Amino acid sequence: MSRKAALVAWVMGLALGAPALAGSTGTVTVTVTVQFLSISVTPSSDIAFGMVALDSKTVTAKGGNTVVVTNDGNEAEDFSIRVSAGTTATWILGTAGIDAVDVNTFTLCGRFVDSAADAPAEGDYAAGDVMTGSAKWCDGTQFGGKGHEVVATTGVCDLYFRLHAPTSVSGAGAGSKHSLTVEVGARQHTP
């Protein structure tokens, strides 16, 4: 017998002569929930201040012109607010302070509250409530203060607005209706 044949016979003998060992099996179920950050804003229609006087301060009314923001995601969220667009060709968004108004310059503030019963009065708005063109996150001092910096799953906040009109208006569209788009954002809560 050749060496090669002897080696094959030896390997086959090991394979056939060795006892077969079998183990038991088990299963495990793996589940995953994907993070889902989402808000709903109701109504998604216009909030109308109507005609306002120059250099006047106007707030959205309790029970009327209320925006309801709901965390309809699956974890706690932080909310932000920003003015994202507008048809105000001649108006400028004042961001230096709550009453940083001037010729064609206005301010817009926002506050989150628990319910219409907590609707803010004109004097309740503060410097931290002034909206800008960049997202500002409700952090315990901005947009309503403590208690609204984190919104639990299915949590609801009402959002109210304060407009301080320009001291005077000039240029094209001076006496025309102006529209702004306010964007409410959400992110995963960061303590």
Backbone as JSON Lines, residues from 0, in Angstrom:
{"i":0,"aa":"M","n":[0.85,-1.16,0.0],"ca":[0.0,0.0,0.0],"c":[0.9,1.22,0.0]}
{"i":1,"aa":"S","n":[0.46,2.19,-0.78],"ca":[1.26,3.41,-0.87],"c":[1.0,4.29,0.34]}
{"i":2,"aa":"R","n":[1.88,5.22,0.49],"ca":[1.74,6.14,1.63],"c":[0.43,6.93,1.54]}
{"i":3,"aa":"K","n":[0.1,7.32,0.35],"ca":[-1.1,8.11,0.17],"c":[-2.33,7.3,0.53]}
{"i":4,"aa":"A","n":[-2.4,6.07,0.07],"ca":[-3.53,5.2,0.38],"c":[-3.6,4.92,1.87]}
{"i":5,"aa":"A","n":[-2.45,4.76,2.51],"ca":[-2.42,4.49,3.94],"c":[-2.95,5.69,4.71]}
{"i":6,"aa":"L","n":[-2.59,6.87,4.26],"ca":[-3.05,8.09,4.94],"c":[-4.56,8.24,4.8]}
{"i":7,"aa":"V","n":[-5.09,7.97,3.62],"ca":[-6.54,8.05,3.4],"c":[-7.25,7.03,4.27]}
{"i":8,"aa":"A","n":[-6.75,5.82,4.34],"ca":[-7.37,4.77,5.16],"c":[-7.35,5.17,6.63]}
{"i":9,"aa":"W","n":[-6.26,5.76,7.08],"ca":[-6.14,6.17,8.48],"c":[-7.16,7.28,8.81]}
{"i":10,"aa":"V","n":[-7.31,8.3,7.91],"ca":[-8.26,9.39,8.13],"c":[-9.67,8.84,8.12]}
{"i":11,"aa":"M","n":[-9.99,7.9,7.23],"ca":[-11.34,7.33,7.19],"c":[-11.62,6.51,8.43]}
{"i":12,"aa":"G","n":[-10.63,5.88,8.91],"ca":[-10.8,5.11,10.14],"c":[-11.11,6.03,11.31]}
{"i":13,"aa":"L","n":[-10.46,7.15,11.37],"ca":[-10.75,8.12,12.44],"c":[-12.17,8.64,12.32]}
{"i":14,"aa":"A","n":[-12.58,8.97,11.08],"ca":[-13.9,9.53,10.87],"c":[-14.99,8.53,11.16]}
{"i":15,"aa":"L","n":[-14.8,7.28,10.77],"ca":[-15.84,6.28,10.97],"c":[-15.81,5.69,12.37]}
{"i":16,"aa":"G","n":[-14.66,5.63,12.93],"ca":[-14.53,5.0,14.22],"c":[-14.77,5.94,15.39]}
{"i":17,"aa":"A","n":[-14.77,7.25,15.14],"ca":[-14.96,8.2,16.24],"c":[-16.43,8.32,16.57]}
{"i":18,"aa":"P","n":[-16.74,8.43,17.85],"ca":[-18.15,8.59,18.22],"c":[-18.67,9.96,17.77]}
{"i":19,"aa":"A","n":[-19.94,10.02,17.36],"ca":[-20.56,11.26,16.95],"c":[-21.09,11.97,18.19]}
{"i":20,"aa":"L","n":[-20.76,13.23,18.32],"ca":[-21.22,14.02,19.46],"c":[-22.23,15.04,18.96]}
{"i":21,"aa":"A","n":[-23.35,15.17,19.64],"ca":[-24.38,16.14,19.25],"c":[-24.7,17.0,20.47]}
{"i":22,"aa":"G","n":[-24.82,18.31,20.25],"ca":[-25.18,19.22,21.32],"c":[-26.62,19.67,21.16]}
{"i":23,"aa":"S","n":[-27.14,20.26,22.19],"ca":[-28.49,20.79,22.07],"c":[-28.41,22.22,21.54]}
{"i":24,"aa":"T","n":[-29.52,22.74,21.02],"ca":[-29.56,24.09,20.49],"c":[-30.57,24.91,21.29]}
{"i":25,"aa":"G","n":[-30.44,26.19,21.22],"ca":[-31.38,27.1,21.88],"c":[-31.62,28.29,20.98]}
{"i":26,"aa":"T","n":[-32.64,29.05,21.26],"ca":[-32.94,30.22,20.46],"c":[-33.05,31.44,21.37]}
{"i":27,"aa":"V","n":[-32.87,32.56,20.79],"ca":[-33.04,33.82,21.49],"c":[-33.77,34.76,20.54]}
{"i":28,"aa":"T","n":[-34.69,35.55,21.07],"ca":[-35.41,36.52,20.27],"c":[-34.75,37.88,20.45]}
{"i":29,"aa":"V","n":[-34.45,38.52,19.37],"ca":[-33.85,39.84,19.39],"c":[-34.88,40.84,18.92]}
{"i":30,"aa":"T","n":[-35.12,41.89,19.71],"ca":[-36.07,42.93,19.31],"c":[-35.34,44.27,19.29]}
{"i":31,"aa":"V","n":[-35.88,45.19,18.52],"ca":[-35.31,46.52,18.44],"c":[-36.44,47.52,18.2]}
{"i":32,"aa":"T","n":[-36.33,48.67,18.81],"ca":[-37.25,49.77,18.55],"c":[-36.41,50.93,18.04]}
{"i":33,"aa":"V","n":[-36.75,51.41,16.89],"ca":[-36.01,52.5,16.28],"c":[-36.48,53.82,16.88]}
{"i":34,"aa":"Q","n":[-35.54,54.69,17.22],"ca":[-35.86,56.0,17.75],"c":[-36.7,56.76,16.73]}
{"i":35,"aa":"F","n":[-37.79,57.35,17.2],"ca":[-38.68,58.09,16.32],"c":[-38.98,59.43,16.96]}
{"i":36,"aa":"L","n":[-38.39,60.48,16.41],"ca":[-38.62,61.83,16.9],"c":[-39.65,62.48,15.98]}
{"i":37,"aa":"S","n":[-40.74,62.95,16.58],"ca":[-41.81,63.52,15.77],"c":[-42.66,64.45,16.62]}
{"i":38,"aa":"I","n":[-43.15,65.5,15.98],"ca":[-44.1,66.4,16.63],"c":[-45.25,66.65,15.68]}
{"i":39,"aa":"S","n":[-46.37,67.03,16.25],"ca":[-47.48,67.53,15.45],"c":[-47.79,68.92,15.96]}
{"i":40,"aa":"V","n":[-48.16,69.79,15.02],"ca":[-48.49,71.17,15.34],"c":[-49.9,71.43,14.84]}
{"i":41,"aa":"T","n":[-50.78,71.83,15.76],"ca":[-52.18,72.07,15.42],"c":[-52.59,73.42,15.97]}
{"i":42,"aa":"P","n":[-53.25,74.29,15.27],"ca":[-53.58,74.14,13.86],"c":[-52.36,74.45,13.01]}
{"i":43,"aa":"S","n":[-52.4,73.98,11.8],"ca":[-51.31,74.29,10.88],"c":[-51.72,75.45,9.99]}
{"i":44,"aa":"S","n":[-52.79,76.13,10.38],"ca":[-53.26,77.27,9.6],"c":[-52.74,78.57,10.21]}
{"i":45,"aa":"D","n":[-53.22,79.67,9.71],"ca":[-52.74,80.97,10.12],"c":[-53.1,81.33,11.56]}
{"i":46,"aa":"I","n":[-52.2,82.02,12.2],"ca":[-52.45,82.69,13.47],"c":[-52.5,84.16,13.1]}
{"i":47,"aa":"A","n":[-53.67,84.77,13.23],"ca":[-53.85,86.13,12.74],"c":[-53.87,87.14,13.88]}
{"i":48,"aa":"F","n":[-52.92,88.07,13.85],"ca":[-52.94,89.19,14.79],"c":[-53.91,90.27,14.31]}
{"i":49,"aa":"G","n":[-54.23,90.26,13.02],"ca":[-55.08,91.3,12.47],"c":[-54.32,92.6,12.34]}
{"i":50,"aa":"M","n":[-55.04,93.7,12.24],"ca":[-54.39,95.0,12.11],"c":[-53.95,95.47,13.49]}
{"i":51,"aa":"V","n":[-52.69,95.87,13.6],"ca":[-52.15,96.33,14.87],"c":[-51.58,97.74,14.69]}
{"i":52,"aa":"A","n":[-51.55,98.49,15.76],"ca":[-51.01,99.85,15.72],"c":[-49.48,99.81,15.71]}
{"i":53,"aa":"L","n":[-48.86,100.85,15.18],"ca":[-47.41,100.98,15.2],"c":[-46.92,100.95,16.64]}
{"i":54,"aa":"D","n":[-45.78,100.32,16.87],"ca":[-45.12,100.24,18.18],"c":[-46.01,99.63,19.26]}
{"i":55,"aa":"S","n":[-46.96,98.78,18.84],"ca":[-47.85,98.13,19.82],"c":[-47.39,96.71,20.09]}
{"i":56,"aa":"K","n":[-47.78,96.21,21.27],"ca":[-47.46,94.85,21.68],"c":[-48.77,94.07,21.71]}
{"i":57,"aa":"T","n":[-48.79,92.96,20.99],"ca":[-50.0,92.16,20.86],"c":[-49.66,90.7,21.15]}
{"i":58,"aa":"V","n":[-50.51,90.03,21.94],"ca":[-50.3,88.61,22.22],"c":[-51.47,87.81,21.68]}
{"i":59,"aa":"T","n":[-51.2,86.54,21.36],"ca":[-52.3,85.68,20.94],"c":[-53.2,85.44,22.14]}
{"i":60,"aa":"A","n":[-54.47,85.38,21.89],"ca":[-55.46,85.34,22.96],"c":[-55.62,83.96,23.58]}
{"i":61,"aa":"K","n":[-55.93,83.97,24.86],"ca":[-56.23,82.75,25.6],"c":[-57.43,82.07,24.95]}
{"i":62,"aa":"G","n":[-57.25,80.8,24.59],"ca":[-58.35,80.04,24.01],"c":[-58.56,80.28,22.52]}
{"i":63,"aa":"G","n":[-57.94,81.28,21.96],"ca":[-58.06,81.54,20.53],"c":[-56.66,81.72,19.98]}
{"i":64,"aa":"N","n":[-56.47,81.44,18.72],"ca":[-55.14,81.56,18.12],"c":[-54.09,80.77,18.89]}
{"i":65,"aa":"T","n":[-54.47,79.64,19.42],"ca":[-53.54,78.8,20.16],"c":[-52.96,77.74,19.25]}
{"i":66,"aa":"V","n":[-51.67,77.51,19.39],"ca":[-51.01,76.43,18.67],"c":[-50.72,75.33,19.68]}
{"i":67,"aa":"V","n":[-51.1,74.11,19.37],"ca":[-50.85,72.96,20.25],"c":[-49.74,72.13,19.62]}
{"i":68,"aa":"V","n":[-48.68,71.9,20.4],"ca":[-47.53,71.12,19.93],"c":[-47.49,69.84,20.74]}
{"i":69,"aa":"T","n":[-47.5,68.69,20.06],"ca":[-47.54,67.39,20.7],"c":[-46.31,66.58,20.33]}
{"i":70,"aa":"N","n":[-45.69,65.96,21.33],"ca":[-44.61,65.01,21.08],"c":[-45.28,63.69,20.7]}
{"i":71,"aa":"D","n":[-45.32,63.38,19.42],"ca":[-45.9,62.1,19.02],"c":[-44.82,61.11,18.58]}
{"i":72,"aa":"G","n":[-43.6,61.34,19.07],"ca":[-42.51,60.39,18.89],"c":[-42.53,59.35,19.99]}
{"i":73,"aa":"N","n":[-41.44,58.59,20.12],"ca":[-41.42,57.51,21.11],"c":[-40.4,57.74,22.22]}
{"i":74,"aa":"E","n":[-39.95,58.98,22.4],"ca":[-39.09,59.3,23.54],"c":[-39.17,60.79,23.85]}
{"i":75,"aa":"A","n":[-38.62,61.18,24.98],"ca":[-38.66,62.58,25.4],"c":[-37.93,63.46,24.39]}
{"i":76,"aa":"E","n":[-38.48,64.65,24.15],"ca":[-37.93,65.56,23.15],"c":[-37.76,66.96,23.72]}
{"i":77,"aa":"D","n":[-36.84,67.7,23.13],"ca":[-36.71,69.13,23.35],"c":[-37.33,69.81,22.14]}
{"i":78,"aa":"F","n":[-37.98,70.97,22.36],"ca":[-38.58,71.72,21.27],"c":[-37.75,72.97,20.98]}
{"i":79,"aa":"S","n":[-37.75,73.38,19.73],"ca":[-37.1,74.63,19.33],"c":[-38.1,75.46,18.54]}
{"i":80,"aa":"I","n":[-37.79,76.76,18.42],"ca":[-38.61,77.66,17.61],"c":[-37.67,78.55,16.81]}
{"i":81,"aa":"R","n":[-38.09,78.86,15.6],"ca":[-37.37,79.83,14.78],"c":[-38.32,80.41,13.74]}
{"i":82,"aa":"V","n":[-38.02,81.6,13.29],"ca":[-38.73,82.19,12.17],"c":[-37.97,81.73,10.93]}
{"i":83,"aa":"S","n":[-38.61,80.92,10.09],"ca":[-37.88,80.31,8.97],"c":[-38.08,81.03,7.65]}
{"i":84,"aa":"A","n":[-39.14,81.78,7.51],"ca":[-39.39,82.46,6.23],"c":[-40.44,83.54,6.45]}
{"i":85,"aa":"G","n":[-40.63,84.33,5.44],"ca":[-41.65,85.36,5.51],"c":[-41.8,86.09,4.2]}
{"i":86,"aa":"T","n":[-42.88,86.82,4.1],"ca":[-43.12,87.63,2.92],"c":[-42.92,89.1,3.28]}
{"i":87,"aa":"T","n":[-42.06,89.34,4.24],"ca":[-41.84,90.69,4.74],"c":[-40.64,91.32,4.03]}
{"i":88,"aa":"A","n":[-40.86,91.75,2.8],"ca":[-39.76,92.32,2.01],"c":[-39.17,93.55,2.67]}
{"i":89,"aa":"T","n":[-39.98,94.31,3.39],"ca":[-39.47,95.55,3.99],"c":[-39.33,95.47,5.5]}
{"i":90,"aa":"W","n":[-39.81,94.42,6.11],"ca":[-39.72,94.3,7.57],"c":[-38.5,93.48,7.95]}
{"i":91,"aa":"I","n":[-37.91,93.81,9.1],"ca":[-36.72,93.12,9.6],"c":[-37.06,92.52,10.96]}
{"i":92,"aa":"L","n":[-36.65,91.28,11.17],"ca":[-36.88,90.61,12.45],"c":[-35.85,91.13,13.46]}
{"i":93,"aa":"G","n":[-36.32,91.82,14.49],"ca":[-35.44,92.31,15.54],"c":[-35.11,91.19,16.51]}
{"i":94,"aa":"T","n":[-33.84,91.0,16.79],"ca":[-33.43,89.88,17.65],"c":[-32.58,90.32,18.84]}
{"i":95,"aa":"A","n":[-32.34,91.63,18.97],"ca":[-31.46,92.12,20.03],"c":[-32.13,92.18,21.4]}
{"i":96,"aa":"G","n":[-33.42,92.05,21.46],"ca":[-34.15,92.09,22.73],"c":[-35.63,92.05,22.49]}
{"i":97,"aa":"I","n":[-36.39,91.88,23.54],"ca":[-37.84,91.72,23.44],"c":[-38.51,92.93,22.79]}
{"i":98,"aa":"D","n":[-37.95,94.11,23.0],"ca":[-38.53,95.33,22.44],"c":[-37.56,96.03,21.49]}
{"i":99,"aa":"A","n":[-36.76,95.25,20.76],"ca":[-35.78,95.8,19.81],"c":[-36.46,96.14,18.5]}
{"i":100,"aa":"V","n":[-37.37,97.12,18.55],"ca":[-38.11,97.53,17.37],"c":[-37.6,98.89,16.89]}
{"i":101,"aa":"D","n":[-37.88,99.16,15.62],"ca":[-37.44,100.42,15.02],"c":[-38.25,100.57,13.73]}
{"i":102,"aa":"V","n":[-37.8,101.43,12.85],"ca":[-38.44,101.59,11.55],"c":[-38.34,100.25,10.82]}
{"i":103,"aa":"N","n":[-39.46,99.69,10.43],"ca":[-39.56,98.4,9.72],"c":[-38.96,97.22,10.49]}
{"i":104,"aa":"T","n":[-38.7,97.37,11.77],"ca":[-38.13,96.29,12.58],"c":[-39.13,95.9,13.66]}
{"i":105,"aa":"F","n":[-39.42,94.62,13.76],"ca":[-40.38,94.09,14.72],"c":[-39.74,92.96,15.51]}
{"i":106,"aa":"T","n":[-40.37,92.54,16.6],"ca":[-39.94,91.34,17.32],"c":[-41.11,90.38,17.41]}
{"i":107,"aa":"L","n":[-40.78,89.1,17.44],"ca":[-41.78,88.05,17.63],"c":[-41.24,87.12,18.71]}
{"i":108,"aa":"C","n":[-42.07,86.89,19.73],"ca":[-41.69,86.02,20.84],"c":[-42.63,84.83,20.89]}
{"i":109,"aa":"G","n":[-42.19,83.76,21.53],"ca":[-43.02,82.58,21.72],"c":[-42.84,82.03,23.12]}
{"i":110,"aa":"R","n":[-43.91,81.44,23.65],"ca":[-43.84,80.8,24.98],"c":[-44.67,79.51,24.96]}
{"i":111,"aa":"F","n":[-44.07,78.44,25.47],"ca":[-44.79,77.19,25.68],"c":[-45.41,77.23,27.07]}
{"i":112,"aa":"V","n":[-46.65,76.8,27.18],"ca":[-47.32,76.67,28.48],"c":[-48.03,75.32,28.5]}
{"i":113,"aa":"D","n":[-48.47,74.92,29.69],"ca":[-49.12,73.62,29.83],"c":[-50.5,73.57,29.2]}
{"i":114,"aa":"S","n":[-51.26,74.65,29.3],"ca":[-52.62,74.64,28.78],"c":[-53.09,76.07,28.58]}
{"i":115,"aa":"A","n":[-54.27,76.22,27.97],"ca":[-54.84,77.54,27.73],"c":[-55.04,78.3,29.04]}
{"i":116,"aa":"A","n":[-55.25,77.59,30.12],"ca":[-55.43,78.25,31.42],"c":[-54.17,79.0,31.85]}
{"i":117,"aa":"D","n":[-53.02,78.6,31.3],"ca":[-51.74,79.23,31.63],"c":[-51.29,80.23,30.56]}
{"i":118,"aa":"A","n":[-52.19,80.64,29.69],"ca":[-51.82,81.54,28.59],"c":[-51.09,82.76,29.12]}
{"i":119,"aa":"P","n":[-49.95,83.1,28.53],"ca":[-49.16,84.23,29.04],"c":[-49.79,85.58,28.69]}
{"i":120,"aa":"A","n":[-49.65,86.52,29.6],"ca":[-50.04,87.89,29.34],"c":[-48.85,88.6,28.68]}
{"i":121,"aa":"E","n":[-49.07,89.8,28.2],"ca":[-48.02,90.54,27.51],"c":[-46.77,90.68,28.38]}
{"i":122,"aa":"G","n":[-46.94,90.92,29.66],"ca":[-45.82,91.12,30.56],"c":[-45.08,89.86,30.95]}
{"i":123,"aa":"D","n":[-45.59,88.69,30.58],"ca":[-44.95,87.42,30.92],"c":[-43.78,87.07,29.99]}
{"i":124,"aa":"Y","n":[-43.73,87.7,28.84],"ca":[-42.67,87.4,27.87],"c":[-41.36,88.04,28.32]}
{"i":125,"aa":"A","n":[-40.25,87.36,28.03],"ca":[-38.93,87.84,28.47],"c":[-37.94,87.76,27.3]}
{"i":126,"aa":"A","n":[-36.75,88.26,27.53],"ca":[-35.71,88.3,26.49],"c":[-35.43,86.93,25.88]}
{"i":127,"aa":"G","n":[-35.49,85.87,26.68],"ca":[-35.23,84.53,26.18],"c":[-36.31,84.0,25.26]}
{"i":128,"aa":"D","n":[-37.42,84.72,25.14],"ca":[-38.53,84.28,24.3],"c":[-38.48,84.85,22.89]}
{"i":129,"aa":"V","n":[-37.49,85.7,22.6],"ca":[-37.38,86.34,21.29],"c":[-36.94,85.31,20.25]}
{"i":130,"aa":"M","n":[-37.69,85.24,19.16],"ca":[-37.35,84.32,18.08],"c":[-36.31,84.94,17.16]}
{"i":131,"aa":"T","n":[-35.51,84.09,16.55],"ca":[-34.51,84.51,15.57],"c":[-34.69,83.65,14.32]}
{"i":132,"aa":"G","n":[-33.81,83.84,13.36],"ca":[-33.83,83.01,12.16],"c":[-33.17,81.66,12.37]}
{"i":133,"aa":"S","n":[-32.52,81.47,13.51],"ca":[-31.89,80.19,13.86],"c":[-32.69,79.52,14.96]}
{"i":134,"aa":"A","n":[-32.68,78.21,14.97],"ca":[-33.42,77.46,16.0],"c":[-32.82,77.75,17.37]}
{"i":135,"aa":"K","n":[-33.68,78.1,18.31],"ca":[-33.31,78.25,19.72],"c":[-34.11,77.2,20.48]}
{"i":136,"aa":"W","n":[-33.41,76.46,21.32],"ca":[-34.05,75.34,22.04],"c":[-34.59,75.82,23.38]}
{"i":137,"aa":"C","n":[-35.79,75.35,23.69],"ca":[-36.38,75.63,24.99],"c":[-35.5,74.92,26.02]}
{"i":138,"aa":"D","n":[-34.89,75.69,26.91],"ca":[-33.88,75.11,27.8],"c":[-34.11,75.4,29.27]}
{"i":139,"aa":"G","n":[-35.27,75.82,29.63],"ca":[-35.54,76.16,31.03],"c":[-35.59,77.65,31.26]}
{"i":140,"aa":"T","n":[-35.03,78.44,30.34],"ca":[-35.1,79.89,30.43],"c":[-35.69,80.5,29.17]}
{"i":141,"aa":"Q","n":[-35.62,79.81,28.06],"ca":[-36.16,80.32,26.8],"c":[-37.51,79.7,26.49]}
{"i":142,"aa":"F","n":[-38.4,80.49,25.94],"ca":[-39.69,80.03,25.42],"c":[-40.58,79.37,26.47]}
{"i":143,"aa":"G","n":[-40.6,79.89,27.67],"ca":[-41.54,79.39,28.66],"c":[-40.92,78.94,29.94]}
{"i":144,"aa":"G","n":[-39.63,78.78,29.94],"ca":[-38.94,78.48,31.19],"c":[-39.09,77.06,31.66]}
{"i":145,"aa":"K","n":[-38.81,76.9,32.93],"ca":[-38.71,75.59,33.56],"c":[-39.97,74.77,33.35]}
{"i":146,"aa":"G","n":[-39.76,73.5,33.05],"ca":[-40.88,72.58,32.85],"c":[-41.19,72.3,31.4]}
{"i":147,"aa":"H","n":[-40.66,73.11,30.49],"ca":[-40.93,72.89,29.08],"c":[-39.66,72.6,28.3]}
{"i":148,"aa":"E","n":[-38.55,72.41,29.02],"ca":[-37.3,72.1,28.33],"c":[-37.25,70.65,27.89]}
{"i":149,"aa":"V","n":[-38.12,69.82,28.41],"ca":[-38.23,68.43,27.97],"c":[-39.71,68.07,27.93]}
{"i":150,"aa":"V","n":[-40.12,67.44,26.83],"ca":[-41.52,67.07,26.67],"c":[-41.59,65.55,26.52]}
{"i":151,"aa":"A","n":[-42.27,64.91,27.45],"ca":[-42.38,63.45,27.47],"c":[-43.17,62.96,26.26]}
{"i":152,"aa":"T","n":[-43.05,61.67,25.97],"ca":[-43.82,61.06,24.9],"c":[-45.3,61.33,25.16]}
{"i":153,"aa":"T","n":[-46.01,61.71,24.14],"ca":[-47.43,62.12,24.15],"c":[-47.66,63.42,24.92]}
{"i":154,"aa":"G","n":[-46.58,64.09,25.35],"ca":[-46.72,65.36,26.05],"c":[-47.22,66.46,25.12]}
{"i":155,"aa":"V","n":[-47.97,67.39,25.68],"ca":[-48.58,68.45,24.91],"c":[-48.25,69.8,25.54]}
{"i":156,"aa":"C","n":[-47.92,70.78,24.71],"ca":[-47.71,72.16,25.15],"c":[-48.52,73.07,24.24]}
{"i":157,"aa":"D","n":[-49.03,74.16,24.8],"ca":[-49.62,75.21,23.98],"c":[-48.53,76.23,23.7]}
{"i":158,"aa":"L","n":[-48.54,76.8,22.52],"ca":[-47.56,77.8,22.12],"c":[-48.29,79.11,21.83]}
{"i":159,"aa":"Y","n":[-47.85,80.16,22.52],"ca":[-48.43,81.49,22.33],"c":[-47.37,82.43,21.78]}
{"i":160,"aa":"F","n":[-47.84,83.51,21.14],"ca":[-46.96,84.46,20.49],"c":[-47.19,85.88,21.0]}
{"i":161,"aa":"R","n":[-46.13,86.68,20.94],"ca":[-46.19,88.12,21.24],"c":[-45.5,88.85,20.09]}
{"i":162,"aa":"L","n":[-46.19,89.78,19.49],"ca":[-45.66,90.59,18.41],"c":[-45.49,92.02,18.91]}
{"i":163,"aa":"H","n":[-44.32,92.59,18.7],"ca":[-44.1,94.03,18.94],"c":[-43.88,94.63,17.56]}
{"i":164,"aa":"A","n":[-44.84,95.46,17.13],"ca":[-44.85,96.02,15.78],"c":[-43.76,97.09,15.63]}
{"i":165,"aa":"P","n":[-43.34,97.34,14.38],"ca":[-42.34,98.39,14.14],"c":[-42.82,99.76,14.64]}
{"i":166,"aa":"T","n":[-41.86,100.63,14.94],"ca":[-42.2,101.98,15.39],"c":[-42.81,102.79,14.25]}
{"i":167,"aa":"S","n":[-42.39,102.5,13.03],"ca":[-42.97,103.1,11.83],"c":[-42.62,102.17,10.66]}
{"i":168,"aa":"V","n":[-43.35,102.35,9.57],"ca":[-43.1,101.52,8.38],"c":[-42.92,102.42,7.18]}
{"i":169,"aa":"S","n":[-42.11,101.96,6.25],"ca":[-41.89,102.73,5.03],"c":[-41.55,101.76,3.9]}
{"i":170,"aa":"G","n":[-41.54,102.28,2.69],"ca":[-41.16,101.47,1.55],"c":[-42.32,100.68,0.98]}
{"i":171,"aa":"A","n":[-42.0,99.85,0.0],"ca":[-43.0,99.02,-0.67],"c":[-43.69,98.1,0.34]}
{"i":172,"aa":"G","n":[-44.97,98.04,0.28],"ca":[-45.72,97.15,1.17],"c":[-45.84,97.65,2.59]}
{"i":173,"aa":"A","n":[-45.59,98.93,2.81],"ca":[-45.6,99.48,4.17],"c":[-46.91,99.21,4.91]}
{"i":174,"aa":"G","n":[-48.01,99.35,4.25],"ca":[-49.31,99.15,4.9],"c":[-49.94,97.81,4.57]}
{"i":175,"aa":"S","n":[-49.17,96.9,4.0],"ca":[-49.69,95.6,3.57],"c":[-49.6,94.56,4.68]}
{"i":176,"aa":"K","n":[-50.34,93.49,4.48],"ca":[-50.28,92.34,5.37],"c":[-48.92,91.66,5.21]}
{"i":177,"aa":"H","n":[-48.29,91.3,6.32],"ca":[-47.02,90.59,6.3],"c":[-47.23,89.21,6.9]}
{"i":178,"aa":"S","n":[-46.57,88.21,6.34],"ca":[-46.7,86.83,6.82],"c":[-45.33,86.28,7.19]}
{"i":179,"aa":"L","n":[-45.3,85.49,8.25],"ca":[-44.08,84.83,8.71],"c":[-44.35,83.35,8.84]}
{"i":180,"aa":"T","n":[-43.33,82.55,8.67],"ca":[-43.44,81.12,8.93],"c":[-42.61,80.83,10.18]}
{"i":181,"aa":"V","n":[-43.27,80.27,11.18],"ca":[-42.6,79.89,12.42],"c":[-42.44,78.38,12.38]}
{"i":182,"aa":"E","n":[-41.22,77.92,12.6],"ca":[-40.92,76.48,12.56],"c":[-40.67,75.99,13.98]}
{"i":183,"aa":"V","n":[-41.38,74.95,14.36],"ca":[-41.16,74.29,15.66],"c":[-40.41,72.99,15.36]}
{"i":184,"aa":"G","n":[-39.3,72.79,16.04],"ca":[-38.48,71.61,15.81],"c":[-38.41,70.71,17.03]}
{"i":185,"aa":"A","n":[-37.9,69.51,16.84],"ca":[-37.75,68.55,17.94],"c":[-36.41,67.84,17.8]}
{"i":186,"aa":"R","n":[-35.82,67.51,18.94],"ca":[-34.62,66.68,18.98],"c":[-34.73,65.79,20.21]}
{"i":187,"aa":"Q","n":[-33.9,64.77,20.25],"ca":[-33.85,63.89,21.42],"c":[-33.45,64.75,22.62]}
{"i":188,"aa":"H","n":[-34.14,64.57,23.73],"ca":[-33.84,65.35,24.92],"c":[-32.39,65.11,25.35]}
{"i":189,"aa":"T","n":[-31.69,66.21,25.61],"ca":[-30.33,66.14,26.1],"c":[-30.29,66.85,27.46]}
{"i":190,"aa":"P","n":[-30.09,66.09,28.53],"ca":[-30.1,66.71,29.86],"c":[-28.96,67.68,30.06]}
